């Protein structure tokens, strides 16, 4: 086991070392800062940084982010319960516990997906009523 770790570490160092010799394109001295500033401005304009947003949209975005985290947590719970099911070794109590956990996680995941779709629907309605001139989720 320890030998495998050393081999993987050596391979990683070798790969990183090879990138040190990769060719780097040459640029004029003053153009790098101008390019960086232009890219930052373009990104800030696209992300609407500095623009005042309505509180309803901020709350809806927060809810969508929170539901996304919950979905990730439930997927991890399903994976862990699946691992528990696989490694139960024929023990009926462990198998039943894993099945119960998987069932609860799937029910929770379905509830989160329903909540997420309702949140998107309500956000779309609120956003169109507040700012009808913008696109929502890539659709006019």
NUTOR-138491 format. One line per field, with one value per residue (C-alpha): residue in one letter; residue number from 1; x, y, z. Coordinates in steps of 0.2 Angstrom, whole numbers, m for minus. Each point is the difference from the previous one (the first is absolute). Layout:
BEGIN
res	a;...
n	NUM;...
x	X;...
y	Y;...
z	Z;...
This chain:
BEGIN
res	x;x;x;x;x;x;x;x;x;x;x;x;x;x;x;x;x;x;x;x;x;x;x;x;x;x;x;x;x;x;x;x;x;x;x;x;x;x;x;x;x;x;x;x;x;x;x;x;x;x;x;x;x;x;x;x;x;x;x;x;x;x;x;x;x;x;x;x;x;x;x;x;x;x;x;x;x;x;x;x;x;x;x;x;x;x;x;x;x;x;x;x;x;x;x;x;x;x;x;x;x;x;x;x;x;x;x;x;x;x;x;x;x;x;x;x;x;x;x;x;x;x;x;x;x;x;x;x;x;x;x;x;x;x;x;x;x;x;x;x
n	1;2;3;4;5;6;7;8;9;10;11;12;13;14;15;16;17;18;19;20;21;22;23;24;25;26;27;28;29;30;31;32;33;34;35;36;37;38;39;40;41;42;43;44;45;46;47;48;49;50;51;52;53;54;55;56;57;58;59;60;61;62;63;64;65;66;67;68;69;70;71;72;73;74;75;76;77;78;79;80;81;82;83;84;85;86;87;88;89;90;91;92;93;94;95;96;97;98;99;100;101;102;103;104;105;106;107;108;109;110;111;112;113;114;115;116;117;118;119;120;121;122;123;124;125;126;127;128;129;130;131;132;133;134;135;136;137;138;139;140
x	0;14;9;m15;m1;18;m2;m15;9;15;m11;m9;17;6;m16;2;19;m4;m12;15;7;m16;2;m8;m6;9;m10;4;4;m14;m14;m2;m7;m12;m6;m3;m10;m11;m4;m4;m11;m9;m3;m6;m12;m6;m3;m8;12;m4;m18;m14;m10;m18;0;m13;13;14;m11;m5;18;5;m14;6;18;m6;m11;15;11;m14;m1;19;m2;m14;11;14;m12;m6;18;4;m16;5;17;m8;m11;14;11;m14;7;m17;m5;m19;m1;14;m9;m17;9;8;m16;m9;13;0;m19;0;14;m9;m16;10;8;m17;m6;15;m2;m19;5;14;m12;m13;13;5;m18;m3;17;m4;m17;7;14;m11;m12;15;11;m10;14;13;2;m3;10;5;m18;m8
y	0;12;m4;4;17;4;m5;11;14;m2;0;16;8;m6;8;16;1;m3;15;11;m2;3;15;16;12;17;16;19;7;12;m10;m13;13;7;m17;m4;16;m3;m18;5;14;m11;m13;13;7;m18;m4;17;3;17;0;1;m16;m1;m9;m13;m6;0;m11;m11;m3;m4;m13;m8;m1;m7;m13;m5;m3;m11;m10;m3;m5;m13;m7;m3;m8;m12;m4;m4;m10;m10;m3;m6;m12;m7;m3;m7;m18;m8;8;3;14;9;m3;6;16;4;m3;11;14;m1;1;15;8;m2;7;15;2;0;13;11;m2;5;15;5;0;10;13;2;2;13;9;0;9;12;4;3;11;11;0;m6;6;m14;m18;m13;m16;2;2;17
z	0;5;m16;m11;9;m4;m18;m2;8;m11;m15;5;3;m17;m9;10;m5;m18;0;5;m17;m10;m12;5;m13;0;2;m1;17;2;m8;15;12;m13;m4;18;3;m16;6;17;m6;m12;14;12;m13;m5;19;3;14;8;m7;13;1;7;17;m7;m13;13;12;m15;m5;18;1;m17;7;16;m9;m11;16;7;m16;1;18;m4;m14;12;12;m14;m4;18;2;m16;7;16;m9;m11;16;11;m3;1;17;m2;13;m10;m16;6;8;m17;m10;12;m1;m19;m1;12;m11;m16;8;6;m17;m9;13;m4;m19;2;11;m12;m15;10;5;m19;m5;13;m3;m19;4;12;m11;m15;10;7;m16;m16;m12;6;m4;13;0;m18;m6;m6
